[in-house]
Each structure stands twice: as structure tokens, then as C-alpha cells.
Amino acid sequence: MRSGDTFVILLLLIAALVWFYVRSRLWYNKPRASLAIPHQDELYVPSDEAVLLLNQKGYEIAAGKTKLPVYITLDGQEMESRLFIDAYVVKDDELFLVKLARERRPLEMSASAIRERLLVYYLLYPEAAGVLYVDTSLGSIKKITFEIERD
């Protein structure tokens, strides 16, 4: 080998290590793929009052109620469940998921109750700006956002 060959090999090795480090960081920090917002020919939102309230506050309905099937395996036994999103709305180019208040199952406005009931929807759609909790009986829209700190 010539005297310059060692330098070139060392330079190529350093370049390969830098490339590998950068690519692995990009792969590690890449956001997870999320579900697509469903395309619907007819929008169905379970509450006309909720639609009016959302429109009054400047939200535009992008999609209506959607059923998301969930398949669970517990010790080899397969089970089925489902999640429902009442609507998808857009305001100022931000997507929000809508959950309507239910009389028979009111949401306690505490951090743990909100996490238990609504965080799953945000995790399904990480590109969403948050979840809107709409209570038509009170005429209120609660905008809930989540920030998850990762080490």
C-alpha cells in the first residue's frame, strides 16, 4: 500500500460511520405511520347540534363517524372490539378528532380520566392537533392536546 492509501481508507471508514449514524437517527426519530382519514361520500355525525356548534366555532367537518375495528389476541384466543371516532374536523389547517359527550358515560375532567379515555385516539392519529370533546348539553367544546415526553 502506498502512504496515501491508509488515509483514504480511514476517510472512507469515517464517512461510512457518519452516514450510518445519521441514517439510524433518522430511522429512530421517524414518526410512526398513522391511519388515513376515511373518505366518505355521505358525512354522518351523530349529533346535528354538535355539527352546528363546531361550525360556529370555525371547525369544518372533514369526515363523519368512523368505526375502527380492533383485533386482540389474549393467550392465543382471538377477540374483536372497536373504537369510534365521532368526526374529523379541520380548523386553520389543523386536524382534530371529535368525541361527543355521552350522558350515560360522562368524562371526568381530570388528567388521568382524559388520558384513559382519549389518549388512544391521539396515538392513532399523531398528526392530529388534538381531540375535541364536544358536550352539546352544555354547548361546550373542550380542546385537548397531548404531549408525550420521551427520553
matplotlib code that plots the C-alpha trace (Angstrom):
import matplotlib.pyplot as plt

x = [0.0, 1.1, 1.3, -1.9, -4.0, -4.3, -5.5, -8.2, -9.4, -9.6, -11.5, -14.0, -14.4, -15.2, -17.7, -19.4, -19.7, -21.2, -23.7, -24.7, -25.2, -27.3, -29.5, -30.0, -31.1, -33.5, -35.0, -35.3, -37.0, -39.3, -42.9, -45.0, -47.4, -51.0, -54.4, -55.7, -58.7, -61.6, -63.1, -66.9, -69.5, -72.0, -70.9, -72.7, -72.1, -74.3, -75.5, -76.7, -76.2, -72.6, -72.2, -73.7, -71.6, -68.4, -69.3, -70.0, -66.5, -64.9, -64.4, -65.1, -66.2, -63.7, -65.2, -68.0, -68.4, -65.9, -65.7, -62.1, -62.1, -59.6, -58.4, -57.0, -55.2, -55.2, -53.3, -54.0, -57.7, -58.8, -61.2, -62.7, -63.5, -63.9, -63.2, -65.4, -64.4, -67.4, -66.0, -62.8, -62.7, -60.2, -59.6, -56.6, -55.2, -55.1, -56.8, -58.8, -60.6, -64.1, -65.6, -69.1, -70.1, -72.4, -75.0, -74.5, -70.7, -69.6, -65.9, -64.4, -62.1, -59.0, -55.7, -56.0, -59.6, -58.7, -55.7, -57.6, -60.5, -58.9, -55.2, -55.7, -57.3, -54.4, -51.9, -53.8, -53.5, -50.3, -50.7, -53.8, -53.5, -55.7, -59.0, -62.2, -64.6, -68.0, -70.8, -73.9, -75.9, -73.5, -72.8, -69.0, -66.0, -63.0, -59.8, -57.5, -53.9, -51.3, -47.5, -45.6, -42.1, -39.8, -36.3]
y = [0.0, 3.5, 6.1, 7.9, 4.7, 4.4, 8.0, 7.3, 4.1, 5.9, 8.7, 6.3, 4.5, 7.7, 8.7, 5.3, 5.6, 9.2, 8.0, 5.1, 7.3, 9.9, 7.2, 5.4, 8.6, 9.5, 6.0, 6.1, 9.5, 8.8, 9.3, 6.2, 5.7, 6.5, 5.7, 7.6, 9.9, 8.0, 9.3, 9.3, 10.1, 11.0, 12.5, 11.2, 12.9, 11.5, 15.0, 17.9, 20.1, 19.2, 20.0, 23.4, 24.1, 23.0, 25.2, 28.2, 27.8, 27.7, 24.0, 22.3, 18.7, 16.6, 13.2, 11.7, 8.9, 6.1, 2.7, 1.3, -2.5, -3.7, -7.3, -8.6, -11.9, -12.9, -16.1, -17.4, -16.5, -14.0, -11.3, -8.3, -4.8, -1.4, 2.2, 5.0, 8.5, 10.7, 13.1, 14.6, 18.4, 20.9, 24.5, 26.6, 23.6, 21.6, 18.2, 17.5, 14.3, 14.7, 12.7, 13.6, 13.6, 10.8, 11.2, 7.7, 7.9, 11.5, 12.3, 13.5, 16.4, 15.1, 14.3, 10.5, 10.2, 12.2, 10.0, 6.8, 7.8, 10.0, 9.4, 6.3, 8.4, 10.8, 7.9, 6.5, 9.9, 11.5, 14.2, 15.4, 18.7, 17.2, 15.8, 17.9, 16.8, 18.2, 18.5, 19.7, 19.8, 22.5, 24.0, 23.5, 22.3, 21.2, 21.2, 18.6, 18.2, 15.7, 16.0, 12.8, 13.3, 10.6, 10.0]
z = [0.0, -0.6, 2.1, 0.9, 0.8, 4.5, 4.7, 2.0, 3.7, 7.1, 5.4, 3.8, 7.1, 8.9, 6.1, 6.4, 10.2, 9.9, 7.3, 9.4, 12.5, 10.6, 9.0, 12.3, 14.0, 11.2, 11.4, 15.2, 15.2, 12.2, 13.2, 13.1, 10.3, 11.2, 9.9, 6.9, 7.4, 5.8, 2.6, 2.9, 0.3, 3.0, 6.2, 9.3, 12.6, 15.5, 16.6, 14.5, 17.5, 17.6, 13.9, 14.4, 17.5, 15.7, 12.6, 14.9, 16.4, 12.9, 12.5, 9.2, 9.2, 7.1, 7.9, 9.9, 12.4, 11.8, 13.3, 13.7, 14.2, 16.9, 16.8, 20.1, 20.9, 24.6, 25.3, 21.8, 21.9, 19.3, 20.2, 18.5, 19.6, 18.0, 18.6, 17.3, 16.3, 16.1, 13.5, 12.0, 11.8, 10.4, 11.6, 10.4, 8.5, 11.8, 12.1, 15.2, 16.2, 17.8, 20.6, 21.8, 25.4, 26.4, 29.2, 30.4, 30.5, 31.3, 31.2, 34.4, 33.6, 35.3, 33.7, 34.4, 33.1, 30.0, 29.4, 29.9, 27.5, 24.9, 24.5, 22.4, 19.6, 19.6, 19.4, 16.4, 14.6, 15.7, 13.0, 14.7, 16.6, 19.4, 20.4, 20.7, 23.5, 22.5, 25.1, 23.3, 26.5, 27.9, 24.5, 25.1, 23.1, 25.1, 23.1, 24.5, 23.4, 24.4, 24.7, 25.4, 26.8, 25.5, 26.9]

ax = plt.figure().add_subplot(projection="3d")
ax.plot(x, y, z, "-o")
ax.set_aspect("equal")
plt.show()
